[in-house]
Amino acid sequence: MRVHQLLYQDPAHLLSWIDMNDIQDSKRLLIQVYTSIVQLDPIHRLIGLLHTRLPQATCIGCASEGQILDGEMCESGTVLSFIEFEQAALDSVLFPFIADRDCYDNGKMLAARLTGADTQAMIIFTSTLANSEDFVQGVESIAPHVVLAGGISLNQQGQTVLFTKDGVMEQGAVGVALSGENLQVHNQYSLNWKSVGKRLVVTRAEGNRIYAIDGMPVVDLYRKYLGEKIATQITTKSTQFPLILSRNGIDICRDVLAVHEDGSVTVSGHLYEGEVVRFGFGDPELIVEGSKQLIETLRDITAEAILIYSCTARKSFMFNSIGYELSPLQQIGPNIGFFTSGEFYHHERRNMVINHSMTLLVLSENTQMPKPEAVRLVQEQEETQDPWGELDALRAMSHMAQVSTDELIKLNVSLEASEQRYSSLVQYNPEIVYSIDAKGTFLSLNPVFYDLLGYQSDEVQSLYEVVNPGDHHRLRSVIERAFHGRPQSFELTLLMKGQIAIPFMVTKIPIIVNEEIVGVYGIAQNMSERKKAEARITFMAYHDVLTELPNRTLLYRHLDELLISRNDSQAVFSILFVDLDNFKEINDSFGHFVGDDILKRFASKLKALIQNKGIAARFGGDEFVVILEMEQMTDIKDVAEQIVAYFTEPLILEGTEQFITTSVGISLFPQDGDSSEALLKNADLAMYKAKQSGKNRFLFYESEQSEELREKRLLGSELRKAIMEDELQLNYQPIVDLRSDKVIGCEALVRWHHKERGPIPPSLFIPIAEEYGLIDMLGTWVLQTACLQMVRWHVDHGALQFISVNVSYQQFQRFDFVDVVSQVLQETGLDPARLHLEITESTALINLGQTRLILHRLQQLGISISMDDFGTGFSSLSCIKDLSIDKLKIDRSFITNISTDQRDAAIVKTIIALSRNLNMKVLAEGVESSEQLEKLAEYDCDEIQGFLFSRPIPAEEFEALFLAAASPGATAEARIVP
């Protein structure tokens, strides 16, 4: 494992640094990015740069309140870490939270997408959560064995940005899984917040909502033990005085995040009734000492990389002293990390949110590395002990006086330090801090006022001089209320020199001396960036992030408003439901970047096409909705035709031509519905009808479509039940060797005899299985059943050489398809050499590189591959050569007229000759007459299949007709004589 770390400067420096450190592009390269920047454009540029230079690497990053690099804290900027693993596998995910699921479910779904059987650790960063404890417990429910690290991402302005190479977002989670048997993972943590005061018992709690501790509301508890000021500012002060408890053998902290009207509070993680808590207080010496002890434990662990996730409360409390805690880690191993708003930790197969801690994730792939030498962290001090003399009482009194004097000196020093801290708080505060008298005259101003607004120290005397005259009356009322002891916050525009207006959030606080209000403090926070962020968030709330089209929420709002405005006039408008045909296959085969680019280009076309005629919105996935405020049918048809015509030309992807078409369904107001739901549903039905009619077209809604879809969905539900309850059966059609006239194999074909409907043809239920996601379940059932039957026949009769099973496109493209086939072979005990799998030419050509890899793995197992329906697709010679196909199956459409049509005969003869030259077997299917058989024998075809010999028949019938004669002890041969 190699680790490289960098404080980002600019693109040129980064690229030069990557070359200088010889960082190679690899799927085992993990890039971590921690940044104080939340503007999306710079982050997009950095991600794009990394993806271009290191396209195979895994990248994960987030915004933070401070970054950690090589044992030092970086308050701003961007730090990057490059970890080159030797063996570990990496998998990342960009996971927007699903709005209608709670935190626990979102945690489960993220973990399910991210982890595998040999995953050793997960690093997850999230935006602020309603209940972060529920989230990490959801992760735990899926992967209790996996070490969890990371935390909640916020920068100094309370903003979040999360990103991988797949995108950037402000709400959700990003994660990376580290997998591999040889990856060594250790985690440690350091809290050492001092517990003070009495033991307190949680008496009423629900999750992270706490109603009472020691029988009293939490705010009253803080008021009783820590005073009124702390109680009134509990959401900010509780970070200095958190609640500490012990759980699962470790100490964790809880901050108060919100106070509710009923007196209850929300804290930063779960508390359970009966748990004991105490107030905590920071002790820098204790914190640093505890961290030293933590570092001592790391000396016995091989540490090739140390990832640090430390709490912002820890940094805020310790100020510059945080370096004493971080810097010794550099002597143990390379380290990088950031300051979180809640640390995720894994202990004894349990996940938790700790707070106020420093957590470490220690990684290594090399257990033979030399251990670091002892790090001398603490200077030994010799303790001396003064002897006790004869004048015991005098010395005791003297000691007491000295101690009292020392305490007074310490108190004075403390007061001076407090004054200096107060001065620092004002002078170095990043916000404008000022004080005024009752007339608004400035009593004090910090430097930020002059730096931000551009005035000189002698140019402004009163607050009114930098406030728009129209706001003077409101400002005067606010100042009067503050002088009556009422703090308040409000938005106010301040004028820069040159009369440029800047929005601020201003807080007014009365200055009280000897119980008398002598002035007012003001803190003004620049809201410019926040306003921009709010505008961006508002845009993102109502628009699709990828295409920037209106999203479903804005679509429904616009549609509802349109229905209200048209309700009286009954003027026509239309809904166009648009779906991209074949998009999923291309997205799966060529990746999400290609898919996203197709969606963005199509969205741009829709915007240009619609303009002021209505709106175009992204409904989800590859579905779009267009609202046309046009009354003429010819105009509506014209727009629909242009949408359908967009993908007329093929897409060139990785050197191959790929085709996408569009299916459009149209509903009209008012005849097709008078509500948003009805109009969208009926347009959707019409779109599905367009797909069923051959795709690449538009259709208007007709009432019959609703009943047709209902019937189709019912059949899909019954098919699922039939698969699960084993109501299907396999029929078997013999495959005959033309030279020996023997049955050498068979093809397994699924049949469904419905209990009430009777036989349902495969041409009806197989497309339904593909459309409703049942094809994997059905295909696995067929494969397993066929293999079991073949094993029984081989044991009982031993005549058949192979059994052939069809594979659908969806099955073939699954990432675990080969593993599923291998597992079925192991479970059934079938010799792989007796299994033939059939794929169509169109399936093979979707992604030729992926197909080549899958077929190679199958053939390594010993399985033979047949190309079904050859001649009906592209008939690509390079395809069959590159894919090492074992057998070609000539489609029945060429066999039907082989004895009467010279062209069909020539095609069949050519295919057979081709197979000879490529050392492949060839099988003709659909043989129904002796004339066809004679021609195929003349052309030297290897194998034949068709109704001339037998239709597909049940296993018992097949066995009786074709296998009984081949049983041990039988005298007759299993021979077919046409």
N, C-alpha and C positions, 0 to 999 in steps of 0.2 A: 504494500500500500504506500502510495506517495501522496503527500499533502502539500498544497501550495496555497498561499493566502495573499490577498492584495487589497490595498485601499484604492478604489477606483478613481482615476483622474479623467481620462478621456478615451474615446475609442482607439485612437492610434497607439496610445500607451498600453492599453489592454492587449491589443493584438501582438504588439512587440513583446510584451511580457509573456504571453502564451508561447510564442515561438522560442523566446530565450529559455524558458523552463521546460521546453520540449513536451508540452502537454498534448497528448494524442487524442484524437476523436475516438470515442469508444462508448459502447453501451454500459460499460462499467465505470464511467466517469460521472461523479455527482458534483454538480455546481450548486452552491448555496449563496444567496444574495440577501443581504440585510441592508436596509436603506432608510434614511430619514425623509426621503422624498416620497410624496404621495401624488404628484402630478403624473398623469397616465402616459403622456407622450414620451418623456425621458425613459420611463420604465419599458414601454413598448420598444423603443429604439435599442435599449440595452439587451432585451430579450432577443430581438431580431438579430443583433450582432452576434450574440452567443450561439444562436441557432444556426446562423450562416457559417460561422467558423467551426462549431462543434455540433453538427446536426444530430449525432447519435447520443450525445450526453443527456443525462437527466438533470433538469434545472428546477429549483424550488426557492421561493423567496418571499419576503414580506417587508412591510414598513415597521419601524421600531422607534422607540424613544431614545435609543442609544445602542451602538454597536460595539462588539468586543472583538479585538483582533490582536493575536499574539500577546495576551495578558494585559492589554491596555484598552481603555474605554475611548470610543469615538462618539462625541456628542452629535455629530452631523456627518453627512456624506454617505458613501456606499462602500461596503466591504464585500469581497467575494472570496469564497473558498472552493478549491478544486481538489477533490479526493479521488485518486485513481485506485480503484479496487483491483485486486488481482483475480479474484474469483467470485466475489459477491454479485448477485443480480439485483437490479434496481427497477422499480416500477413507481411512477408518480401519477397523481390524479389532481385535477382541478374540479372542485366539488361545490357548486352553488347550493346553498341550503334550500331544501324543498319547503315551500311556505306552509303547506297543509300538514307537515309532519313535525313532531316535537323534536327537542334536542336529542333525546335518546334514539329515536328512529333515524335521525340524520347521522348520528354516530355509527349506528349499525350499518347503514347503507354505505358510508364511506369505507368502513373497515372491510366489508364484504367485497368491495371493488378493488381494494388495495392489497389484501394479504393472501398468501398462499401457504402451502403445507410447511415449507421450510423458511418462512419469514422469521427473522430474528428480532427485528426492531422496526418501529414506525416513528417517523418524525412528522408531526402535524402542527400547522399553524392555522388559527381561526380568527375571524372577526369577533366582536363582542357577542356573547351568547346570553339568552335569557336564563339559561341554567347550564353552565359549563360542566358541572359535576355530572348531570344527566348525560351530556354528550360523551364524556370520556368513559362512562359506564356502558353506554351503547357500543362504543368501540371494544370495550372489554368483553361484552357478551359474545362477540364474534371471534375475538383473538385474545383469550386470557393468557396465552403463553408468550405473547409478543411484548417486548419491552416498548413502552410508549414514552416519547419525549416531545418537547416543543412547548407551545403555549399560545396565549392570546396576543394578537398583534395590534398595537396602537402606537402612533407617533406622539410627539409632544403636544400636538393640537387635538389629540383624541380621534385621529382619522386612521383608517385601515386601508391597506392595499395588499392583496395576496396574488401570487402569480406563479405559473409554471411556463414552459415553452408553449403550452396549449392556450394560454390566454391570461388576462388580467381581470381582477374583479375586486369589489369593495365589501362584499358580503358573502361569507361562505367559509370554505376551508381548503387548504392545499396539503398534500401529504406525499411522502415518499416511503416505500417499503424497502428494507434492506434484507436480502435473502441469501442463504447459502450455508451449507453445513460447517464450513471452515471459518465463518465469521464469528469472532469473539466479541460479545457485547456485554458491557457492564454499565450500571447506572449508580450514581451517588447523589446525595443532596446534603446541603448545609443550611440550617435555619438559625439556631442559636439566638432567637429573640427571647429576651429575659421575661419569664413569667413573674408577675407581681400581684399582690393583693390576695384575697381569699378565693377559695374554690367556689365556683358558681355552677348551678345545675340548670340545664335547659329543661324548662317545664312545659313548653308548648311550641311545637315546630311542625312545619309541613314542607319537606324538601329544603329549599334555601330561603323559605319565608319563615321568619322567627317572630313569634307573638309574645313570648315571655321567657325570661331567665330569672331564676330564683323568685318566681311568682310575680315579677313586675315587667312592664314594657322595657324594651332594650334601651330606648332613649332615656327613660327615667333611671335605668341602671347606670348609664354613663354620667348622667347628671349627679347622681348620688355619690359616685366614687371619684369622678374626674372633674366635676364642676359644670356650671351653666354654659360657659363658652364652648367647651368641648362638645357638650350635648347639642347645642344649637348648630354646630358645624360638624355634626357626626359623620356625614358622608365624605368629608375631606380629612377630618382629624383621625378617623378610625384607622387610617393607614399608619399613623404613629402609635396608636393604641389598639392594635387588633385583638381579637379574641383568639386564644391559643388553646388547642386541645390535642390529646394524644389519641391516635387511631391506627390500628394495625401495627403498633410498635414504633410509630414515628410521630413527631410533632408537626402539626399543620396549623396554618393561620386562616382566619376569616375576617374580611373587611366588611363594613356596612356600605352597601352600594346605593340604597334608596330607602326613604322613610315614607310610609303610607299613612293615609288619613286615620286609619283605625289604630295607629300607634305601633303596628308591626313594622318590621324592616326586612329588606332583602339583603342577604349576605352573599359573599363570593363563592359559596359552595354549600353543600348539605350540612346541616346540623340535625342530630336526632335527639328526640326526647330522652332524658336521662344522662346524656353526655355531660361531662364535667369540663368547664372552660375557666380560664383565668385571663385577666388583662395582660397584654404583652407590651413590652417597651424595648426599644432598640438600645443595645449596649455595643458600641463599635468594637471595644476591646474583646468582648465576648464573641462577637461575630467573626472578627479576624482570627481569634484563637481557635474557634470552632472550625474555621476553614483551613487553618494550618493542620489540625488533626485530620481533616478530610484528605488533605494532600498527602499526609503520611500514609494513609491507607492505600493511596494510588501507587505507592512505590512497589507494591507486590503485584501490580497489574500491568501487563504489557499494553502500552497506550500509544498507538500510532496516530490517533486523532482524538481530540477532546472537543465535544460540542457543548457549549455553555448556554443555559437559559436561566437568566437571573432576573429577579423581580425589580420593577421600577421603584417600588417602595424602598427596597434595599439601597438602590442607587441614590434616591432622593434623601434618605436619612443619613447616609455616610458621606455624601458630598464627594470631595476628592479622595477620601480614604478608601473608596472602592478599589483603588489600584492596589492597596495592600492585600486585598483578598484575591485579586485576579492575577497579578504578576507572577507569583510563584508557580502557577499552573504551566507557564511556558517552559519551566525546567523539567516538567513531566512529559510533555508532548505538545505538538502543534495544537492550537486551540482557536476557536472562533465561536461567536454566538451573538445574542442580542438580549435586550431587556424587555421582558414580557409584562403583561398585565394579569398574569395568572399562569403558573407553571404546571405542565402536565407531568405526572410521575407515575411509575409502575413499581409496585412493591408486593411481593408474595402473590402474584397473579391477580392483583387488584390495581385498577387505575384510579387516580385521584387528582384533584386540583389542590396545590399546596398553598401558594401565596407567600410572599416575603422570603422566599428561599432562593438559593442558587443550586440548580440541578445540573448534573453532568451526564453526558452520554459518551462513554469511552469505547472506541472501536479499534479492533486489530484483526489482522489476518495471519500474523506471524507470531506464534507463541514462543519462538526461540530467540526473540530479540533480547539483548542485554537489559537488565533492570537499571533504572536511573540510580545514580549515586544519591546517598542521603542528602536531602535538601535542608540546610541549616536555616531554620526559620525563626527560632527564638534564642535570644542570647541568655545563656545561663547566668543566673544571679545567685551569688552566695548569700544565704540568709544568716544574719548575725543576730545574736540574742543578748540584749543587755542584761547584766546580772541584777538581781533585786537586792538593794542595800538594806540598811537598818532602819532608815527613816521612811518606813513604808507609807504612812499616812501623808506626810509632806510631799513625798514624790507623787503620790496618787493625785493630790490636789493640784500640784504643779502641772501634772500631765493633763488633768481635766481642763485647766485654764488654757494650756497651750492648744489643746484640741478645739476648745471653743473659739480661740483666736483664729486658728487655722480655718475653722468653718466660716467665720465672718469674712476672712480674706477671700476664701473660695466663693462666698456669696457675692462679695463685691466684684470679684473677677467675672463671676457668672453674669452679674448685671451688666458689666461693661461688654462682655461678649454678646449679651442679648441686644444691647444697643448697637453694637457693630453688625450683628446679624440683621437687625432691623434696617440699619443703614444700607447694608448690602442688598437686602430685599427690595429696597426702594431704588437705589442707584443702579443696580444690575438687573433689575426686573426687565424682561423683554417687552412688557406692556408699559403704556404711559401711566405714571403714578404721580398724583398731585394732591395738594391740599388747598382749600379756599376758606375765606371767611363768609359771613352771611351775605355780603354784597357780591360775591363771586370773584373777589380779588385773590390772585394767587398768593399763597403763603410759601409754597415750595413746588418745585417741578423737577422731575428726574431727567437725565440726558435724553432719554428716548423721545420725549416731547419735542425737543428741538431737532433731533435727527430725523424723526418721522415727518413732522409738519414743516420743517425747513426754516423756522424762525430763528433769529438771534436772541440772546438772553435779554436784551433791552427793548425788544420790539413788541412784546405782549405783556400786559399787566393783569388782564382779567379774562376769565373763561368766556364771557360774552363776546369778546373780540374774535374768537375762533369758532363761534357758533352762528349759523345762518339766522338773520333777524327774525325770520318766521318761526323759529323755535325758541325765542327768548322767553315767551310767556310760559311755555311748558317747562323750560329749564328752571325758571324762577320758582314754580310750584314744587319741583323736585327738591330744590335746595331748602325750601321752607320745611318740607316734610322731614328731610334729613336732620334739620336743626331741632325738630321735635322728637328726635330719637328713633326715626323710622328708616332703617336701611332699605335700599331699593336698587333694582337693576333695570335698565331701559336702553333702547337703541337711540343713538344720537349721531348726527353727521357733524364732523369737525372739518374746518376749512384749512387746507394747506396754504402756505404762502403762495399767492397767485390764484386763490379762490377755487382750488380744486377740492371737491368734496370727497371725503372718505368715510364710510360707515363704521361706527364703533359700537361695541357693547360696553356701556358705562355702568359701574357700580358705585353707589354713594354710601359712605359709612360715616356716622357721626364720630367726632373726636371728643372723648369724654375725659376730663381732668378734674379730679376731686368732685366727682358727681355733677360736673357742669359741662355742657356742650360748648366747646370753644372753637369749633371749626368742623369741616367735613373733608374726609379723604375721598378721592376719586381714583378709580382704576379703569382705564379705557383700553379695551382689547380691539385691535384692528380686525374688522370683520370682512375685509375685502376677499381674502382667499376663501373664507367660509361661505360668503355669498356665492362665489363662483362654484364652490363645491356643492352647495345646496341646489344651484341651478342645474349642475351636472347630475346630481342625484335625482332631482325631479324629472329630468330628461330620461334617465335610465329607468326610472320607475314606470314610465309609460312608453318606452321604446325598447326594441330588441337590441342587445349590445352588439351583436355581430353585424347585422344589416342596417341598423339605425332606422328601420321601419317602425311604425307604431306597433306595440305589442298587443296581446289579447285584451288587456285591461282597457287601453285607449280605444281599441276597436269596439268593444261593447259600449263604452261611454258614447262614442260617436254614433253608433247604431241606435242606441236608445234615444239620443237627442234627435236623430233624423226621424225616428218613428213618431216622436211627439210632434215635431214640426209638420209631418206629412199626414197626421191622423185625420185632420179635417178635410184636407184637399184631396186625399187619396191619390196623389200624384205618384207615378211609377218610379221606383228605383230598383236596382238589381244587386244581388250578392253573387260574386264569382268565387267559388272554392277551388283553389289551384293546388295540384299535387305533382311533384316531379317523379315521373316513372323511372324506375331502375336506379334512383339516387342512392338507396341504401347499399346496393351491391357495389357501386363505385366508391362510396364512402368507406365501406369495410375493406375493399381491396387496395385502395390507393391512399388511405389515411384521411384524417380529419382536416389537415391543412388544405388538401385538394378539395374536399367537400365544402369547407367553409368558403373557399374562393369561388366555387360554383354558385353557392347561395348568395354571396355578396354581389356577384355580377348579375345574377337574375333579379335581385332586389333593385339594383340600379336601373335595369331595364324596365321594371314595373313602375318605378317612380317617374321615369322619363315618359312612359306611355300614358300614365294616368293624369299627371300634372293637376290641373284644376277640375278634372271631371269627377273626382271623388277621392278616396284614399286607398292605399295598398298597405296591408299589415302582414306581419309574420305571425301565423297562428301557432306554429310549433313544428320543430323538426324540418321536414321538407314541404310543409304545407303553408300556403299563403291565402289570404282572403282579400278580395278587392270589392269595395263598395262603389258602384257607379251611379252617380246622380244624373242619369240620362233616361229619357222616356221613349226614344225611338228604338225599336227592336233592331233595326239595321245598324245603328251605332253600337249597341251592346254586342251584337255578333261580330262587328268589325274589331272591337277591342279583344274579344275572345279569340278570334282568328290570329291576331297578332301575337297574343300570348302563346298559343299553340305553336306558332311558326318560329318562336325564338330559337329552339334547339334543332332547327332543320339540318344544320351542318354538324358532323360528328366532332367530338372532343378528342384531341390528340393528347393522350396521357401515357407517359413513359414509352413513347414510340408506338403506341397502339391506338387504333380508332375505337372510341367508346361512344355509345349512343344514349342520350337522355331524351325523353319526350315529356310532354305535359298533358295531364288530364284535367279538364275543367268542368265543374258542375255549376249550373246557374239557377238561382231561384229569384222570383220577382215579387215585389210588394205591389199590391196587397194580396194577389190571388194565391200565392204560395205560403202565406203566413203573415201574421200581424204582430209577431214578437221576435226579438233577437234570436232566441233559442230556435224557434220554428224555422226562420229563414236560413239560419246557418245549418241546421240539421238537414233541411231539404236540399240545400246546395251541396252538402256533403254526400247525401244519397245520390244525387245526380252525378257527382264526381266519381263515385264508386261504379256507377252504371257505365260511365265513360271508360273506366279501366276495364271492366268486364267486356266491353264492346270492342276491345282491341287497343285501347290507350291512344294517345296522340290525337285527341279530339275534344270537343266540348259538347255537352248535352244540357238541355233545359230539364228542369224537374218535372216529373209526371207522378201522379199519386200512386200508380202501380209500383213504383220503385221502392216505396216504403215497405209494402208487403213482401216484396222479393227479398229485400235485405233482412227483414225479420225472419223469413224462412231460412235464409242462408246462415244467419247467426244461430238459429235453433239447431240446424244440422251440425254446425261446428261444435256446439255444446254437447250434442249427442255423440259426436265422434270422439271427443275427449273421454266421455264416459265409456264408450265402447273399447277404447284402447286400455283404459285403466281396469276395466272389468273383464278383459280378455274375450270380447265378443267378436273379434276379427279372426280370420283364418287365412292360412297360406295355401294357395294352390300351386302345383308344380307342373311345368311343361317340359317334356323331355327334349334333350339336345342329342342329336344323332351324329355319329361319325360316318361320313358318306362313303368312306372306303370299306369299312368293316360292317356297315349297317347296324352297329351296336349303339345302344343308349349309353353314352359315356358321362352324361351330366344332366342337369336340369336347371331351369330358372325359377326362382321363388317369386310369386306374384300375389300381392295382398288382395283379399276380397272381404266385402262387408255385407253380411246378410242381416239387415235391420229387422228387429223383432216385429215391428208393425208395418214398416214400409216395404219390407222384402229386400231383394238384392239392390244395392246401390252401386252404380258403376264407378270404377276408379277414376274415370275422367271427370266425375263430379266431386268425389270426396277428397281426392289428393290435392287439387288446387285449393280447396277449403282448408286442408291441413297446412298448406304452405302459407296461406294468407293469415290464419289465426294462430300461427306459432306452434302448431302441433307436429310439424314434420320431423323435428328431432326425436320426439317421443315415439312417433310412428316408425321412423326409420330404425331406431334402436331396437324396437320390438321385433320388426321384421328380421333384422340381422341376427338377433339372439335366437328367435324361433327357428329360422332356417338352419343355423349352425347346430342347434340341438337335434333337429331332425336328421341332418346329415350324419351326425355322430351315431345316432341310433341305426340308420340304414347301413352305415359302414360296419358296425358291429354285427348286425344281423345278416347282411348280404355281401358286403364288400365289393359290389360291382361298380358303383358310381365313382367316377374319378373326381368330380367337382360339383359344387352348387354355386349358382350365379345369383347375385343380389344387386338390385339397382340402388344407386346413391343419388339423392337430390342435391341440387345446388346448395341449399341452405346447410344441409349436413356437411357437405364437402368443405365448405368455407369456415366451419367452426374451428377455433384454434385447437380444440382438444379432440378432433375427429379421429386421428390416428390412435390416440390413447384409448378412446372408446372402443375402437375395433380390436385393439390389442387386449383390452380387458374382457371383451366378449369371447375372444378366442381362448383366453386363460380359463374363464368360468365354464365354458362348454367343453373344453378339451379337444376342440377341432384342430386338426393339422392345418396350418395356414396354407399349405400347398393345395388343399381341397376347397379353398374359398376364392371365387372370382368376384371382383367388384366392377360394376358397370357405371361409367359416367358418360354424359353426352359431350359432344364436341363443343357446344356452346358453353357448358360448365367449365371445360378445360381452358377456354380462351378468355374467360373473364379476367384472370390475372395469371399469365403464363408462368411467371417466376414462382409464385406461390404454389401453383398446380404442380410444377416440376418437383418442388421440395416435398410436397405431400405424397406424390406418387413414389418418389424415391424411398421414403420412409416405409410406405406400405410394401413395396417390393423387397425391401430389406427384411421385412418380417416373413417373406415367402409367399405373399398374396399376388395373384395375377390380376392384371387390369385389362378390361375390355372397353373399347370406345363404341358406345351405342349410337344407333341412328346415323351411322357414318354416311356422308353424301348429302344430307339434308341441310347442313350448316355451311361453313366456309370451305370444308374439305381441304384444310390446310395441311400440305405435305410437311412443311417445316414443323408443324405442331406435333404430328404423330412421330416424326423422327426425333425431335428434342425430348419428347415425353416418354420414350421407350415403351410404347403401348404393346401389350402382349397379343391382343386379338382385336380385329375389326369386325363389327356387326353391320352388315349391309342392310339398310333400311328396307322395310317391306314395300315401299313405294316403287323401288326399282325391280323388285322380284315379280310384282303382279303381272306385268306385261312383258316379261323377259323372253317368252317364247313367240311373241307377236310383234314386238317393237324393237327394231334394230338398235335404236339409240339406248334404250334401257339395257339391252344385252351388251352393248359396247361398254357402257359404264360399269356394269357388273364384272365383265371380263377384265377391264382395266384395274378395278379395285383388287381383284384376286391376284393379278400379276404384280401389282404394287406390293401386296402383302408378302408374296413370295420373295421379292427382292429385298424386303426389309426384315425377313425372317419372322414374320408374324402369322398367326393363325387367322383364318377368315371364316365367319359364320354368316349364313343367309337366313334371315328371319321372315316369317310370313309365307312359308312354302305351303301351298294348298292344292297343287295339282301335280300329276306325274310328269306332265310336260315341263313344268318348272324344274322338277327334280332332275330330269334328263339333261336339261341345259346346264344346270349347276354341276352335275357330274362331268359333263363335257368340258367345263371350264376348270375342273379340278378344284372345286370348292372343298374346304376341310370339313365343315360342320353345318348342319341344317336344323331348322326349328320351325314348326308351324302346324296348322290344323290337319295337314295331310297325315301326320303321325298321331297327334293328340291335341286336344284343347288343354288349357291349364286345368288340372283336376286335383281333388283333395289327396292328402298324403296316403290314406289307406288304399284308395283306388290306384294311385301311382305305384304303390308297392306291389299290389296284386298283379298289375298289368306288366310292369317292367322289371321288377326286382326279384320276384319269387323264384323265377327260373334260374337266377344267378346265385341263390342261396347255397351254402355248403351242403353237399350231398345231392343237389339237383343235377339232372342229366341234361336238361335243355339249356340253351344259351338265351340271354336277354337280347334278342335280335329283332329288328324291325324290318319287315319286308313290305315295301310300298305296293 
